[in-house]
Amino acid sequence: MKRSRKRLDAIARARLPEGYDLDRLRNMQKILASRVVERDVVQDPEKICGIDLAYVKEKGKEIGIACAVVCNRHGEIIDRSCRAVNIEFPYIPTLLSLRELRPMVVAFRSLRERPDIVMIDGHGKAHPYRLGIASHFGVVMKVPTIGCAKSLLYGELSNCREDQCDIVDPENGEIIGRALKHYNKYVYVSVGNLVTLDTACRVVREMLRTRSQMPLPILYAHNMCNEYKRRVIRGTTDIERFL
Protein backbone atom coordinates (compact mmCIF):
# COMPACT_ATOMS: atom_id res chain seq x y z
CA MET A 1 0.00 0.00 0.00
CA LYS A 2 1.74 3.13 -1.24
CA ARG A 3 -0.77 5.86 -0.39
CA SER A 4 0.99 8.47 1.71
CA ARG A 5 -0.55 10.84 4.24
CA LYS A 6 -0.06 13.64 1.71
CA ARG A 7 -1.99 11.73 -0.98
CA LEU A 8 -4.78 10.74 1.40
CA ASP A 9 -5.07 14.31 2.64
CA ALA A 10 -5.39 15.53 -0.97
CA ILE A 11 -8.23 13.05 -1.58
CA ALA A 12 -9.98 14.11 1.62
CA ARG A 13 -9.62 17.82 0.88
CA ALA A 14 -11.08 17.39 -2.59
CA ARG A 15 -14.13 15.49 -1.31
CA LEU A 16 -14.94 17.47 1.85
CA PRO A 17 -18.36 19.12 1.84
CA GLU A 18 -18.51 22.89 2.08
CA GLY A 19 -18.10 24.15 5.63
CA TYR A 20 -15.63 21.50 6.78
CA ASP A 21 -11.98 22.28 7.44
CA LEU A 22 -9.57 19.38 7.00
CA ASP A 23 -6.93 20.80 9.33
CA ARG A 24 -9.45 21.04 12.16
CA LEU A 25 -10.68 17.51 11.49
CA ARG A 26 -7.13 16.17 11.52
CA ASN A 27 -6.46 17.96 14.80
CA MET A 28 -9.59 16.35 16.27
CA GLN A 29 -8.35 12.94 15.10
CA LYS A 30 -4.95 13.49 16.69
CA ILE A 31 -6.52 14.50 20.01
CA LEU A 32 -8.81 11.46 20.10
CA ALA A 33 -5.99 9.15 18.97
CA SER A 34 -3.92 10.33 21.93
CA ARG A 35 -6.64 8.91 24.19
CA VAL A 36 -6.37 5.38 22.80
CA VAL A 37 -5.11 2.98 25.48
CA GLU A 38 -3.15 -0.09 24.35
CA ARG A 39 -3.73 -2.23 27.41
CA ASP A 40 -5.77 -5.39 27.91
CA VAL A 41 -8.84 -4.62 29.97
CA VAL A 42 -9.94 -8.20 29.29
CA GLN A 43 -7.72 -10.97 27.94
CA ASP A 44 -10.25 -13.76 27.48
CA PRO A 45 -13.55 -12.17 26.43
CA GLU A 46 -16.64 -14.31 26.90
CA LYS A 47 -19.04 -12.02 25.02
CA ILE A 48 -17.80 -10.60 21.72
CA CYS A 49 -19.71 -8.02 19.70
CA GLY A 50 -19.41 -7.44 15.98
CA ILE A 51 -20.65 -4.27 14.28
CA ASP A 52 -21.14 -3.63 10.58
CA LEU A 53 -23.02 -1.18 8.39
CA ALA A 54 -24.88 -1.25 5.09
CA TYR A 55 -26.28 1.66 3.08
CA VAL A 56 -29.55 2.11 1.24
CA LYS A 57 -31.21 4.95 -0.65
CA GLU A 58 -34.74 5.69 0.48
CA LYS A 59 -36.85 8.65 -0.70
CA GLY A 60 -33.76 10.42 -1.99
CA LYS A 61 -31.87 10.07 1.30
CA GLU A 62 -28.91 7.87 2.17
CA ILE A 63 -29.57 5.72 5.21
CA GLY A 64 -27.06 3.65 7.16
CA ILE A 65 -28.32 0.37 8.61
CA ALA A 66 -26.02 -0.60 11.49
CA CYS A 67 -26.21 -3.99 13.19
CA ALA A 68 -24.50 -5.06 16.40
CA VAL A 69 -24.41 -8.79 17.21
CA VAL A 70 -23.11 -10.31 20.45
CA CYS A 71 -21.77 -13.89 20.41
CA ASN A 72 -20.39 -16.14 23.09
CA ARG A 73 -17.03 -17.88 22.62
CA HIS A 74 -18.79 -20.79 20.93
CA GLY A 75 -20.03 -18.46 18.20
CA GLU A 76 -23.66 -18.57 19.37
CA ILE A 77 -25.66 -15.34 19.07
CA ILE A 78 -26.89 -14.09 22.44
CA ASP A 79 -28.05 -10.58 21.49
CA ARG A 80 -28.53 -8.44 18.40
CA SER A 81 -29.65 -4.96 17.47
CA CYS A 82 -30.19 -3.14 14.16
CA ARG A 83 -30.85 0.56 13.77
CA ALA A 84 -31.09 2.92 10.81
CA VAL A 85 -29.73 6.46 10.79
CA ASN A 86 -29.82 9.19 8.15
CA ILE A 87 -26.33 9.71 6.72
CA GLU A 88 -25.20 13.27 6.06
CA PHE A 89 -21.43 12.90 5.54
CA PRO A 90 -19.98 11.48 2.29
CA TYR A 91 -17.60 8.55 1.94
CA ILE A 92 -14.06 9.92 2.35
CA PRO A 93 -11.09 7.60 3.07
CA THR A 94 -9.47 8.44 6.45
CA LEU A 95 -12.66 10.20 7.61
CA LEU A 96 -14.93 7.18 7.64
CA SER A 97 -15.80 7.53 11.31
CA LEU A 98 -17.55 10.85 10.63
CA ARG A 99 -19.93 8.86 8.45
CA GLU A 100 -20.27 5.61 10.40
CA LEU A 101 -19.82 6.42 14.09
CA ARG A 102 -23.35 7.60 14.89
CA PRO A 103 -25.25 4.61 13.42
CA MET A 104 -22.83 2.19 15.06
CA VAL A 105 -23.23 3.89 18.45
CA VAL A 106 -27.03 3.85 18.14
CA ALA A 107 -27.07 0.11 17.35
CA PHE A 108 -24.59 -0.67 20.14
CA ARG A 109 -26.54 1.27 22.75
CA SER A 110 -29.66 -0.71 21.85
CA LEU A 111 -28.10 -4.02 22.93
CA ARG A 112 -29.35 -5.64 26.12
CA GLU A 113 -26.13 -7.64 26.69
CA ARG A 114 -22.93 -5.80 27.58
CA PRO A 115 -20.09 -7.35 25.50
CA ASP A 116 -16.56 -7.71 26.82
CA ILE A 117 -15.01 -6.53 23.55
CA VAL A 118 -16.22 -5.09 20.25
CA MET A 119 -14.96 -5.97 16.76
CA ILE A 120 -15.68 -3.36 14.11
CA ASP A 121 -15.54 -3.83 10.35
CA GLY A 122 -12.87 -1.20 9.76
CA HIS A 123 -9.50 -0.04 11.00
CA GLY A 124 -8.31 1.17 14.37
CA LYS A 125 -4.71 2.26 14.74
CA ALA A 126 -3.90 1.17 11.15
CA HIS A 127 -4.81 4.66 9.95
CA PRO A 128 -2.56 7.58 8.92
CA TYR A 129 -3.75 9.57 11.95
CA ARG A 130 -4.25 6.49 14.18
CA LEU A 131 -8.02 7.03 14.42
CA GLY A 132 -9.93 4.58 12.29
CA ILE A 133 -13.57 3.88 13.12
CA ALA A 134 -12.65 1.18 15.67
CA SER A 135 -10.50 3.61 17.66
CA HIS A 136 -12.97 6.49 17.38
CA PHE A 137 -15.78 4.22 18.59
CA GLY A 138 -13.66 2.76 21.39
CA VAL A 139 -12.57 6.14 22.73
CA VAL A 140 -16.07 7.67 22.57
CA MET A 141 -17.79 4.66 24.14
CA LYS A 142 -14.89 3.81 26.50
CA VAL A 143 -14.98 0.13 25.55
CA PRO A 144 -12.36 -2.36 24.28
CA THR A 145 -12.42 -2.44 20.48
CA ILE A 146 -10.63 -4.21 17.63
CA GLY A 147 -10.36 -2.99 14.06
CA CYS A 148 -10.81 -5.83 11.59
CA ALA A 149 -10.80 -5.01 7.87
CA LYS A 150 -10.75 -6.84 4.55
CA SER A 151 -8.48 -4.32 2.82
CA LEU A 152 -5.60 -2.08 3.83
CA LEU A 153 -6.16 1.66 4.06
CA TYR A 154 -2.64 2.74 4.99
CA GLY A 155 0.70 1.11 5.69
CA GLU A 156 2.90 -1.56 4.17
CA LEU A 157 3.31 -5.25 4.96
CA SER A 158 6.64 -6.15 6.54
CA ASN A 159 8.31 -8.91 8.56
CA CYS A 160 6.12 -11.52 6.88
CA ARG A 161 5.98 -15.01 8.33
CA GLU A 162 4.01 -18.02 7.14
CA ASP A 163 0.71 -16.90 8.64
CA GLN A 164 1.02 -13.16 9.24
CA CYS A 165 2.77 -9.86 8.46
CA ASP A 166 3.22 -6.66 10.39
CA ILE A 167 1.50 -3.53 9.07
CA VAL A 168 4.11 -0.78 9.21
CA ASP A 169 3.78 2.97 8.80
CA PRO A 170 6.05 3.73 5.81
CA GLU A 171 6.87 7.18 7.16
CA ASN A 172 8.32 6.16 10.53
CA GLY A 173 8.45 2.34 10.65
CA GLU A 174 5.93 2.07 13.50
CA ILE A 175 3.97 -1.19 13.66
CA ILE A 176 0.31 -0.14 13.42
CA GLY A 177 -1.37 -3.50 12.95
CA ARG A 178 -1.04 -7.04 11.73
CA ALA A 179 -2.21 -8.88 8.62
CA LEU A 180 -3.38 -12.40 9.46
CA LYS A 181 -3.39 -14.90 6.61
CA HIS A 182 -6.68 -16.78 6.32
CA TYR A 183 -7.42 -19.04 3.34
CA ASN A 184 -4.83 -17.25 1.19
CA LYS A 185 -6.24 -13.80 1.98
CA TYR A 186 -5.31 -11.32 4.67
CA VAL A 187 -7.43 -10.05 7.54
CA TYR A 188 -6.11 -6.65 8.64
CA VAL A 189 -6.23 -6.31 12.42
CA SER A 190 -5.37 -3.29 14.54
CA VAL A 191 -5.87 -1.97 18.04
CA GLY A 192 -9.05 0.02 18.51
CA ASN A 193 -8.92 0.84 22.21
CA LEU A 194 -8.26 -0.86 25.55
CA VAL A 195 -6.63 -3.92 23.97
CA THR A 196 -3.14 -4.96 22.88
CA LEU A 197 -2.32 -6.03 19.34
CA ASP A 198 -1.43 -9.55 20.47
CA THR A 199 -4.77 -10.02 22.20
CA ALA A 200 -6.67 -8.44 19.31
CA CYS A 201 -5.08 -10.88 16.86
CA ARG A 202 -5.72 -13.87 19.11
CA VAL A 203 -9.40 -13.00 19.55
CA VAL A 204 -9.84 -12.44 15.81
CA ARG A 205 -8.17 -15.77 14.98
CA GLU A 206 -10.44 -17.57 17.45
CA MET A 207 -13.49 -16.10 15.71
CA LEU A 208 -12.39 -16.85 12.13
CA ARG A 209 -14.69 -19.88 11.90
CA THR A 210 -15.53 -19.83 8.16
CA ARG A 211 -13.65 -19.17 4.93
CA SER A 212 -14.77 -15.53 5.12
CA GLN A 213 -12.26 -12.81 6.01
CA MET A 214 -14.79 -11.64 8.59
CA PRO A 215 -14.66 -13.13 12.10
CA LEU A 216 -17.97 -14.64 13.14
CA PRO A 217 -19.46 -11.68 15.11
CA ILE A 218 -18.79 -9.27 12.23
CA LEU A 219 -20.00 -11.83 9.68
CA TYR A 220 -23.30 -12.17 11.56
CA ALA A 221 -23.66 -8.37 11.70
CA HIS A 222 -22.75 -8.08 8.01
CA ASN A 223 -25.35 -10.63 6.97
CA MET A 224 -27.99 -9.04 9.16
CA CYS A 225 -27.34 -5.55 7.73
CA ASN A 226 -27.63 -6.83 4.19
CA GLU A 227 -30.81 -8.78 4.96
CA TYR A 228 -32.48 -5.62 6.25
CA LYS A 229 -31.17 -3.74 3.20
CA ARG A 230 -32.75 -6.33 0.88
CA ARG A 231 -36.05 -6.06 2.75
CA VAL A 232 -36.04 -2.28 2.40
CA ILE A 233 -35.29 -2.50 -1.33
CA ARG A 234 -38.07 -5.10 -1.80
CA GLY A 235 -40.44 -2.95 0.22
CA THR A 236 -41.13 -5.66 2.82
CA THR A 237 -39.62 -3.63 5.68
CA ASP A 238 -40.49 -0.03 6.49
CA ILE A 239 -37.21 1.74 7.16
CA GLU A 240 -39.05 4.46 9.10
CA ARG A 241 -39.58 2.18 12.08
CA PHE A 242 -35.79 1.86 12.52
CA LEU A 243 -35.06 5.59 12.31
VENJO-V904666 format. One record per helix or strand of 2 or more residues. SS is the DSSP state (H for helix, E for strand). FROM is the first residue (numbers start at 1). TO is the last residue. If there is no record, write none. Layout:
# VENJO-V904666
[[SS	FROM	TO] [SS	FROM	TO]]
This chain:
# VENJO-V904666
[[H	5	15] [H	22	33] [E	47	58] [E	61	72] [E	77	86] [H	97	109] [E	117	122] [H	133	141] [E	145	149] [E	156	158] [E	164	168] [E	175	182] [E	185	193] [H	197	207] [H	216	234] [H	239	242]]
